[in-house]
């Protein structure tokens, strides 16, 4: 199945959950794309020990997920 997620929030928890869900779908062999729009494009600036966004994004792209901004 092909899935596209559109994320427009700059809330770290929303971004974290979006990447987590996308990574889980990739494990299930789905084709997943994430489109970051508006303030969510700066997701790297919200990276913290509580919400490791850079690591989740790295796993997502290495797992052949497509990230668009």
PDB file of N, CA, C and O in Angstrom:
ATOM      1  N   UNK A   1       0.852  -1.164   0.000  1.00  0.00           N
ATOM      2  CA  UNK A   1       0.000   0.000   0.000  1.00  0.00           C
ATOM      3  C   UNK A   1       0.901   1.232   0.000  1.00  0.00           C
ATOM      4  O   UNK A   1       1.957   1.230   0.633  1.00  0.00           O
ATOM      5  N   UNK A   2       0.494   2.266  -0.696  1.00  0.00           N
ATOM      6  CA  UNK A   2       1.222   3.529  -0.715  1.00  0.00           C
ATOM      7  C   UNK A   2       0.528   4.519   0.214  1.00  0.00           C
ATOM      8  O   UNK A   2      -0.682   4.733   0.130  1.00  0.00           O
ATOM      9  N   UNK A   3       1.311   5.109   1.090  1.00  0.00           N
ATOM     10  CA  UNK A   3       0.772   6.032   2.083  1.00  0.00           C
ATOM     11  C   UNK A   3       1.577   7.321   2.057  1.00  0.00           C
ATOM     12  O   UNK A   3       2.807   7.294   2.026  1.00  0.00           O
ATOM     13  N   UNK A   4       0.878   8.450   2.071  1.00  0.00           N
ATOM     14  CA  UNK A   4       1.529   9.751   2.183  1.00  0.00           C
ATOM     15  C   UNK A   4       0.984  10.448   3.427  1.00  0.00           C
ATOM     16  O   UNK A   4      -0.226  10.591   3.602  1.00  0.00           O
ATOM     17  N   UNK A   5       1.902  10.875   4.279  1.00  0.00           N
ATOM     18  CA  UNK A   5       1.525  11.619   5.476  1.00  0.00           C
ATOM     19  C   UNK A   5       1.893  13.081   5.250  1.00  0.00           C
ATOM     20  O   UNK A   5       2.982  13.380   4.761  1.00  0.00           O
ATOM     21  N   UNK A   6       1.001  13.979   5.601  1.00  0.00           N
ATOM     22  CA  UNK A   6       1.262  15.416   5.505  1.00  0.00           C
ATOM     23  C   UNK A   6       1.302  15.959   6.929  1.00  0.00           C
ATOM     24  O   UNK A   6       0.329  15.860   7.676  1.00  0.00           O
ATOM     25  N   UNK A   7       2.448  16.534   7.288  1.00  0.00           N
ATOM     26  CA  UNK A   7       2.633  17.056   8.645  1.00  0.00           C
ATOM     27  C   UNK A   7       2.841  18.561   8.542  1.00  0.00           C
ATOM     28  O   UNK A   7       3.717  19.028   7.813  1.00  0.00           O
ATOM     29  N   UNK A   8       2.028  19.318   9.279  1.00  0.00           N
ATOM     30  CA  UNK A   8       2.117  20.776   9.230  1.00  0.00           C
ATOM     31  C   UNK A   8       2.364  21.392  10.599  1.00  0.00           C
ATOM     32  O   UNK A   8       2.425  22.615  10.725  1.00  0.00           O
ATOM     33  N   UNK A   9       2.507  20.567  11.619  1.00  0.00           N
ATOM     34  CA  UNK A   9       2.659  21.062  12.981  1.00  0.00           C
ATOM     35  C   UNK A   9       4.125  21.230  13.360  1.00  0.00           C
ATOM     36  O   UNK A   9       4.984  20.484  12.891  1.00  0.00           O
ATOM     37  N   UNK A  10       4.401  22.203  14.201  1.00  0.00           N
ATOM     38  CA  UNK A  10       5.744  22.419  14.728  1.00  0.00           C
ATOM     39  C   UNK A  10       5.835  21.931  16.178  1.00  0.00           C
ATOM     40  O   UNK A  10       6.714  22.355  16.929  1.00  0.00           O
ATOM     41  N   UNK A  11       4.932  21.051  16.554  1.00  0.00           N
ATOM     42  CA  UNK A  11       4.911  20.499  17.907  1.00  0.00           C
ATOM     43  C   UNK A  11       5.795  19.247  17.915  1.00  0.00           C
ATOM     44  O   UNK A  11       5.518  18.300  17.178  1.00  0.00           O
ATOM     45  N   UNK A  12       6.850  19.227  18.734  1.00  0.00           N
ATOM     46  CA  UNK A  12       7.769  18.087  18.714  1.00  0.00           C
ATOM     47  C   UNK A  12       7.096  16.729  18.879  1.00  0.00           C
ATOM     48  O   UNK A  12       7.475  15.770  18.207  1.00  0.00           O
ATOM     49  N   UNK A  13       6.114  16.633  19.753  1.00  0.00           N
ATOM     50  CA  UNK A  13       5.440  15.349  19.977  1.00  0.00           C
ATOM     51  C   UNK A  13       4.676  14.891  18.737  1.00  0.00           C
ATOM     52  O   UNK A  13       4.637  13.695  18.448  1.00  0.00           O
ATOM     53  N   UNK A  14       4.073  15.814  18.006  1.00  0.00           N
ATOM     54  CA  UNK A  14       3.359  15.465  16.769  1.00  0.00           C
ATOM     55  C   UNK A  14       4.343  14.956  15.724  1.00  0.00           C
ATOM     56  O   UNK A  14       4.088  13.944  15.070  1.00  0.00           O
ATOM     57  N   UNK A  15       5.459  15.646  15.564  1.00  0.00           N
ATOM     58  CA  UNK A  15       6.480  15.212  14.612  1.00  0.00           C
ATOM     59  C   UNK A  15       7.045  13.850  15.001  1.00  0.00           C
ATOM     60  O   UNK A  15       7.227  12.985  14.144  1.00  0.00           O
ATOM     61  N   UNK A  16       7.319  13.657  16.276  1.00  0.00           N
ATOM     62  CA  UNK A  16       7.868  12.399  16.775  1.00  0.00           C
ATOM     63  C   UNK A  16       6.919  11.245  16.485  1.00  0.00           C
ATOM     64  O   UNK A  16       7.341  10.200  15.990  1.00  0.00           O
ATOM     65  N   UNK A  17       5.638  11.432  16.791  1.00  0.00           N
ATOM     66  CA  UNK A  17       4.650  10.384  16.539  1.00  0.00           C
ATOM     67  C   UNK A  17       4.478  10.122  15.048  1.00  0.00           C
ATOM     68  O   UNK A  17       4.241   8.981  14.652  1.00  0.00           O
ATOM     69  N   UNK A  18       4.591  11.146  14.218  1.00  0.00           N
ATOM     70  CA  UNK A  18       4.483  10.969  12.769  1.00  0.00           C
ATOM     71  C   UNK A  18       5.614  10.099  12.240  1.00  0.00           C
ATOM     72  O   UNK A  18       5.381   9.177  11.459  1.00  0.00           O
ATOM     73  N   UNK A  19       6.844  10.395  12.666  1.00  0.00           N
ATOM     74  CA  UNK A  19       7.974   9.582  12.231  1.00  0.00           C
ATOM     75  C   UNK A  19       7.896   8.165  12.791  1.00  0.00           C
ATOM     76  O   UNK A  19       8.232   7.209  12.092  1.00  0.00           O
ATOM     77  N   UNK A  20       7.464   8.017  14.022  1.00  0.00           N
ATOM     78  CA  UNK A  20       7.323   6.677  14.605  1.00  0.00           C
ATOM     79  C   UNK A  20       6.308   5.847  13.833  1.00  0.00           C
ATOM     80  O   UNK A  20       6.568   4.686  13.518  1.00  0.00           O
ATOM     81  N   UNK A  21       5.155   6.430  13.526  1.00  0.00           N
ATOM     82  CA  UNK A  21       4.122   5.728  12.765  1.00  0.00           C
ATOM     83  C   UNK A  21       4.625   5.367  11.373  1.00  0.00           C
ATOM     84  O   UNK A  21       4.403   4.253  10.898  1.00  0.00           O
ATOM     85  N   UNK A  22       5.292   6.293  10.729  1.00  0.00           N
ATOM     86  CA  UNK A  22       5.823   6.041   9.391  1.00  0.00           C
ATOM     87  C   UNK A  22       6.843   4.903   9.420  1.00  0.00           C
ATOM     88  O   UNK A  22       6.842   4.053   8.530  1.00  0.00           O
ATOM     89  N   UNK A  23       7.708   4.878  10.427  1.00  0.00           N
ATOM     90  CA  UNK A  23       8.692   3.799  10.547  1.00  0.00           C
ATOM     91  C   UNK A  23       8.018   2.456  10.795  1.00  0.00           C
ATOM     92  O   UNK A  23       8.464   1.437  10.266  1.00  0.00           O
ATOM     93  N   UNK A  24       6.961   2.435  11.583  1.00  0.00           N
ATOM     94  CA  UNK A  24       6.223   1.185  11.814  1.00  0.00           C
ATOM     95  C   UNK A  24       5.572   0.707  10.522  1.00  0.00           C
ATOM     96  O   UNK A  24       5.551  -0.494  10.253  1.00  0.00           O
ATOM     97  N   UNK A  25       5.042   1.619   9.722  1.00  0.00           N
ATOM     98  CA  UNK A  25       4.427   1.229   8.454  1.00  0.00           C
ATOM     99  C   UNK A  25       5.477   0.706   7.478  1.00  0.00           C
ATOM    100  O   UNK A  25       5.203  -0.221   6.715  1.00  0.00           O
ATOM    101  N   UNK A  26       6.670   1.286   7.493  1.00  0.00           N
ATOM    102  CA  UNK A  26       7.744   0.785   6.635  1.00  0.00           C
ATOM    103  C   UNK A  26       8.135  -0.641   7.018  1.00  0.00           C
ATOM    104  O   UNK A  26       8.444  -1.455   6.148  1.00  0.00           O
ATOM    105  N   UNK A  27       8.122  -0.945   8.308  1.00  0.00           N
ATOM    106  CA  UNK A  27       8.417  -2.310   8.758  1.00  0.00           C
ATOM    107  C   UNK A  27       7.380  -3.293   8.231  1.00  0.00           C
ATOM    108  O   UNK A  27       7.679  -4.469   8.024  1.00  0.00           O
ATOM    109  N   UNK A  28       6.156  -2.806   8.013  1.00  0.00           N
ATOM    110  CA  UNK A  28       5.079  -3.635   7.470  1.00  0.00           C
ATOM    111  C   UNK A  28       5.096  -3.702   5.958  1.00  0.00           C
ATOM    112  O   UNK A  28       4.142  -4.178   5.344  1.00  0.00           O
ATOM    113  N   UNK A  29       6.178  -3.226   5.351  1.00  0.00           N
ATOM    114  CA  UNK A  29       6.390  -3.285   3.908  1.00  0.00           C
ATOM    115  C   UNK A  29       5.478  -2.357   3.106  1.00  0.00           C
ATOM    116  O   UNK A  29       5.219  -2.621   1.932  1.00  0.00           O
ATOM    117  N   UNK A  30       4.996  -1.298   3.704  1.00  0.00           N
ATOM    118  CA  UNK A  30       4.226  -0.292   2.974  1.00  0.00           C
ATOM    119  C   UNK A  30       5.190   0.720   2.372  1.00  0.00           C
ATOM    120  O   UNK A  30       6.295   0.903   2.882  1.00  0.00           O
ATOM    121  N   UNK A  31       4.783   1.379   1.291  1.00  0.00           N
ATOM    122  CA  UNK A  31       5.530   2.498   0.727  1.00  0.00           C
ATOM    123  C   UNK A  31       5.032   3.761   1.414  1.00  0.00           C
ATOM    124  O   UNK A  31       3.857   4.112   1.301  1.00  0.00           O
ATOM    125  N   UNK A  32       5.922   4.441   2.124  1.00  0.00           N
ATOM    126  CA  UNK A  32       5.509   5.582   2.937  1.00  0.00           C
ATOM    127  C   UNK A  32       6.285   6.828   2.529  1.00  0.00           C
ATOM    128  O   UNK A  32       7.503   6.791   2.351  1.00  0.00           O
ATOM    129  N   UNK A  33       5.555   7.931   2.383  1.00  0.00           N
ATOM    130  CA  UNK A  33       6.142   9.243   2.130  1.00  0.00           C
ATOM    131  C   UNK A  33       5.647  10.190   3.211  1.00  0.00           C
ATOM    132  O   UNK A  33       4.503  10.103   3.656  1.00  0.00           O
ATOM    133  N   UNK A  34       6.520  11.090   3.625  1.00  0.00           N
ATOM    134  CA  UNK A  34       6.130  12.150   4.559  1.00  0.00           C
ATOM    135  C   UNK A  34       6.387  13.477   3.870  1.00  0.00           C
ATOM    136  O   UNK A  34       7.489  13.739   3.387  1.00  0.00           O
ATOM    137  N   UNK A  35       5.360  14.308   3.830  1.00  0.00           N
ATOM    138  CA  UNK A  35       5.481  15.654   3.278  1.00  0.00           C
ATOM    139  C   UNK A  35       5.418  16.634   4.436  1.00  0.00           C
ATOM    140  O   UNK A  35       4.391  16.749   5.104  1.00  0.00           O
ATOM    141  N   UNK A  36       6.520  17.342   4.673  1.00  0.00           N
ATOM    142  CA  UNK A  36       6.575  18.351   5.727  1.00  0.00           C
ATOM    143  C   UNK A  36       6.205  19.697   5.125  1.00  0.00           C
ATOM    144  O   UNK A  36       6.758  20.106   4.104  1.00  0.00           O
ATOM    145  N   UNK A  37       5.271  20.378   5.764  1.00  0.00           N
ATOM    146  CA  UNK A  37       4.776  21.644   5.239  1.00  0.00           C
ATOM    147  C   UNK A  37       4.795  22.699   6.347  1.00  0.00           C
ATOM    148  O   UNK A  37       4.550  22.394   7.515  1.00  0.00           O
ATOM    149  N   UNK A  38       5.086  23.927   5.967  1.00  0.00           N
ATOM    150  CA  UNK A  38       5.074  25.032   6.926  1.00  0.00           C
ATOM    151  C   UNK A  38       6.130  24.871   7.996  1.00  0.00           C
ATOM    152  O   UNK A  38       7.279  24.555   7.686  1.00  0.00           O
ATOM    153  N   UNK A  39       5.763  25.084   9.256  1.00  0.00           N
ATOM    154  CA  UNK A  39       6.757  25.065  10.340  1.00  0.00           C
ATOM    155  C   UNK A  39       7.351  23.686  10.609  1.00  0.00           C
ATOM    156  O   UNK A  39       8.393  23.594  11.259  1.00  0.00           O
ATOM    157  N   UNK A  40       6.730  22.621  10.134  1.00  0.00           N
ATOM    158  CA  UNK A  40       7.271  21.284  10.389  1.00  0.00           C
ATOM    159  C   UNK A  40       8.554  21.012   9.606  1.00  0.00           C
ATOM    160  O   UNK A  40       9.274  20.061   9.910  1.00  0.00           O
ATOM    161  N   UNK A  41       8.845  21.841   8.600  1.00  0.00           N
ATOM    162  CA  UNK A  41      10.063  21.682   7.807  1.00  0.00           C
ATOM    163  C   UNK A  41      11.302  21.799   8.697  1.00  0.00           C
ATOM    164  O   UNK A  41      12.329  21.185   8.407  1.00  0.00           O
ATOM    165  N   UNK A  42      11.216  22.563   9.753  1.00  0.00           N
ATOM    166  CA  UNK A  42      12.343  22.762  10.670  1.00  0.00           C
ATOM    167  C   UNK A  42      12.351  21.707  11.783  1.00  0.00           C
ATOM    168  O   UNK A  42      12.706  22.013  12.921  1.00  0.00           O
ATOM    169  N   UNK A  43      11.967  20.483  11.462  1.00  0.00           N
ATOM    170  CA  UNK A  43      11.853  19.429  12.479  1.00  0.00           C
ATOM    171  C   UNK A  43      13.172  19.189  13.221  1.00  0.00           C
ATOM    172  O   UNK A  43      13.158  18.831  14.398  1.00  0.00           O
ATOM    173  N   UNK A  44      14.300  19.380  12.550  1.00  0.00           N
ATOM    174  CA  UNK A  44      15.601  19.131  13.195  1.00  0.00           C
ATOM    175  C   UNK A  44      15.844  20.064  14.376  1.00  0.00           C
ATOM    176  O   UNK A  44      16.549  19.705  15.319  1.00  0.00           O
ATOM    177  N   UNK A  45      15.263  21.257  14.326  1.00  0.00           N
ATOM    178  CA  UNK A  45      15.473  22.206  15.420  1.00  0.00           C
ATOM    179  C   UNK A  45      14.700  21.817  16.681  1.00  0.00           C
ATOM    180  O   UNK A  45      14.949  22.365  17.754  1.00  0.00           O
ATOM    181  N   UNK A  46      13.763  20.873  16.556  1.00  0.00           N
ATOM    182  CA  UNK A  46      12.973  20.420  17.699  1.00  0.00           C
ATOM    183  C   UNK A  46      13.525  19.130  18.301  1.00  0.00           C
ATOM    184  O   UNK A  46      12.927  18.566  19.217  1.00  0.00           O
ATOM    185  N   UNK A  47      14.665  18.663  17.790  1.00  0.00           N
ATOM    186  CA  UNK A  47      15.285  17.436  18.273  1.00  0.00           C
ATOM    187  C   UNK A  47      15.704  17.597  19.737  1.00  0.00           C
ATOM    188  O   UNK A  47      16.285  18.616  20.111  1.00  0.00           O
ATOM    189  N   UNK A  48      15.411  16.603  20.551  1.00  0.00           N
ATOM    190  CA  UNK A  48      15.798  16.621  21.967  1.00  0.00           C
ATOM    191  C   UNK A  48      15.946  15.177  22.439  1.00  0.00           C
ATOM    192  O   UNK A  48      15.676  14.239  21.689  1.00  0.00           O
ATOM    193  N   UNK A  49      16.375  15.010  23.680  1.00  0.00           N
ATOM    194  CA  UNK A  49      16.500  13.649  24.203  1.00  0.00           C
ATOM    195  C   UNK A  49      15.126  13.000  24.369  1.00  0.00           C
ATOM    196  O   UNK A  49      14.995  11.782  24.250  1.00  0.00           O
ATOM    197  N   UNK A  50      14.115  13.804  24.641  1.00  0.00           N
ATOM    198  CA  UNK A  50      12.757  13.272  24.785  1.00  0.00           C
ATOM    199  C   UNK A  50      12.153  12.925  23.431  1.00  0.00           C
ATOM    200  O   UNK A  50      11.433  11.934  23.313  1.00  0.00           O
ATOM    201  N   UNK A  51      12.438  13.738  22.397  1.00  0.00           N
ATOM    202  CA  UNK A  51      11.908  13.524  21.051  1.00  0.00           C
ATOM    203  C   UNK A  51      13.072  13.493  20.064  1.00  0.00           C
ATOM    204  O   UNK A  51      13.398  14.517  19.464  1.00  0.00           O
ATOM    205  N   UNK A  52      13.704  12.321  19.887  1.00  0.00           N
ATOM    206  CA  UNK A  52      14.874  12.218  19.004  1.00  0.00           C
ATOM    207  C   UNK A  52      14.478  12.221  17.520  1.00  0.00           C
ATOM    208  O   UNK A  52      14.520  11.187  16.854  1.00  0.00           O
ATOM    209  N   UNK A  53      14.102  13.373  17.028  1.00  0.00           N
ATOM    210  CA  UNK A  53      13.577  13.486  15.667  1.00  0.00           C
ATOM    211  C   UNK A  53      14.625  13.198  14.599  1.00  0.00           C
ATOM    212  O   UNK A  53      14.314  12.574  13.585  1.00  0.00           O
ATOM    213  N   UNK A  54      15.848  13.637  14.811  1.00  0.00           N
ATOM    214  CA  UNK A  54      16.894  13.397  13.807  1.00  0.00           C
ATOM    215  C   UNK A  54      17.129  11.905  13.621  1.00  0.00           C
ATOM    216  O   UNK A  54      17.284  11.439  12.492  1.00  0.00           O
ATOM    217  N   UNK A  55      17.155  11.162  14.702  1.00  0.00           N
ATOM    218  CA  UNK A  55      17.380   9.715  14.621  1.00  0.00           C
ATOM    219  C   UNK A  55      16.213   9.018  13.919  1.00  0.00           C
ATOM    220  O   UNK A  55      16.427   8.143  13.080  1.00  0.00           O
ATOM    221  N   UNK A  56      14.987   9.400  14.256  1.00  0.00           N
ATOM    222  CA  UNK A  56      13.825   8.793  13.602  1.00  0.00           C
ATOM    223  C   UNK A  56      13.793   9.118  12.117  1.00  0.00           C
ATOM    224  O   UNK A  56      13.441   8.264  11.303  1.00  0.00           O
ATOM    225  N   UNK A  57      14.155  10.345  11.756  1.00  0.00           N
ATOM    226  CA  UNK A  57      14.187  10.734  10.343  1.00  0.00           C
ATOM    227  C   UNK A  57      15.284   9.967   9.610  1.00  0.00           C
ATOM    228  O   UNK A  57      15.101   9.570   8.460  1.00  0.00           O
ATOM    229  N   UNK A  58      16.414   9.757  10.264  1.00  0.00           N
ATOM    230  CA  UNK A  58      17.506   8.999   9.652  1.00  0.00           C
ATOM    231  C   UNK A  58      17.074   7.554   9.391  1.00  0.00           C
ATOM    232  O   UNK A  58      17.318   7.018   8.310  1.00  0.00           O
ATOM    233  N   UNK A  59      16.442   6.934  10.369  1.00  0.00           N
ATOM    234  CA  UNK A  59      15.948   5.561  10.207  1.00  0.00           C
ATOM    235  C   UNK A  59      14.916   5.511   9.092  1.00  0.00           C
ATOM    236  O   UNK A  59      14.913   4.579   8.288  1.00  0.00           O
ATOM    237  N   UNK A  60      14.043   6.501   9.039  1.00  0.00           N
ATOM    238  CA  UNK A  60      13.003   6.564   8.012  1.00  0.00           C
ATOM    239  C   UNK A  60      13.612   6.601   6.611  1.00  0.00           C
ATOM    240  O   UNK A  60      13.213   5.836   5.734  1.00  0.00           O
ATOM    241  N   UNK A  61      14.577   7.492   6.408  1.00  0.00           N
ATOM    242  CA  UNK A  61      15.161   7.618   5.068  1.00  0.00           C
ATOM    243  C   UNK A  61      16.033   6.415   4.717  1.00  0.00           C
ATOM    244  O   UNK A  61      16.064   6.003   3.558  1.00  0.00           O
ATOM    245  N   UNK A  62      16.740   5.844   5.688  1.00  0.00           N
ATOM    246  CA  UNK A  62      17.542   4.655   5.417  1.00  0.00           C
ATOM    247  C   UNK A  62      16.679   3.421   5.140  1.00  0.00           C
ATOM    248  O   UNK A  62      17.137   2.464   4.518  1.00  0.00           O
ATOM    249  N   UNK A  63      15.431   3.451   5.605  1.00  0.00           N
ATOM    250  CA  UNK A  63      14.503   2.354   5.357  1.00  0.00           C
ATOM    251  C   UNK A  63      13.713   2.562   4.070  1.00  0.00           C
ATOM    252  O   UNK A  63      12.687   1.918   3.849  1.00  0.00           O
ATOM    253  N   UNK A  64      14.193   3.452   3.237  1.00  0.00           N
ATOM    254  CA  UNK A  64      13.601   3.761   1.929  1.00  0.00           C
ATOM    255  C   UNK A  64      12.286   4.520   2.010  1.00  0.00           C
ATOM    256  O   UNK A  64      11.478   4.476   1.082  1.00  0.00           O
ATOM    257  N   UNK A  65      12.071   5.219   3.124  1.00  0.00           N
ATOM    258  CA  UNK A  65      10.955   6.138   3.193  1.00  0.00           C
ATOM    259  C   UNK A  65      11.323   7.407   2.433  1.00  0.00           C
ATOM    260  O   UNK A  65      12.498   7.764   2.349  1.00  0.00           O
ATOM    261  N   UNK A  66      10.340   8.077   1.891  1.00  0.00           N
ATOM    262  CA  UNK A  66      10.586   9.296   1.129  1.00  0.00           C
ATOM    263  C   UNK A  66      10.137  10.499   1.945  1.00  0.00           C
ATOM    264  O   UNK A  66       8.989  10.589   2.380  1.00  0.00           O
ATOM    265  N   UNK A  67      11.080  11.427   2.141  1.00  0.00           N
ATOM    266  CA  UNK A  67      10.834  12.627   2.937  1.00  0.00           C
ATOM    267  C   UNK A  67      10.865  13.831   2.027  1.00  0.00           C
ATOM    268  O   UNK A  67      11.871  14.091   1.366  1.00  0.00           O
ATOM    269  N   UNK A  68       9.767  14.570   1.988  1.00  0.00           N
ATOM    270  CA  UNK A  68       9.651  15.772   1.153  1.00  0.00           C
ATOM    271  C   UNK A  68       9.403  16.982   2.047  1.00  0.00           C
ATOM    272  O   UNK A  68       8.693  16.893   3.049  1.00  0.00           O
ATOM    273  N   UNK A  69       9.991  18.105   1.675  1.00  0.00           N
ATOM    274  CA  UNK A  69       9.778  19.339   2.427  1.00  0.00           C
ATOM    275  C   UNK A  69       9.625  20.500   1.460  1.00  0.00           C
ATOM    276  O   UNK A  69       9.436  21.639   1.889  1.00  0.00           O
TER     277      UNK A  69
END
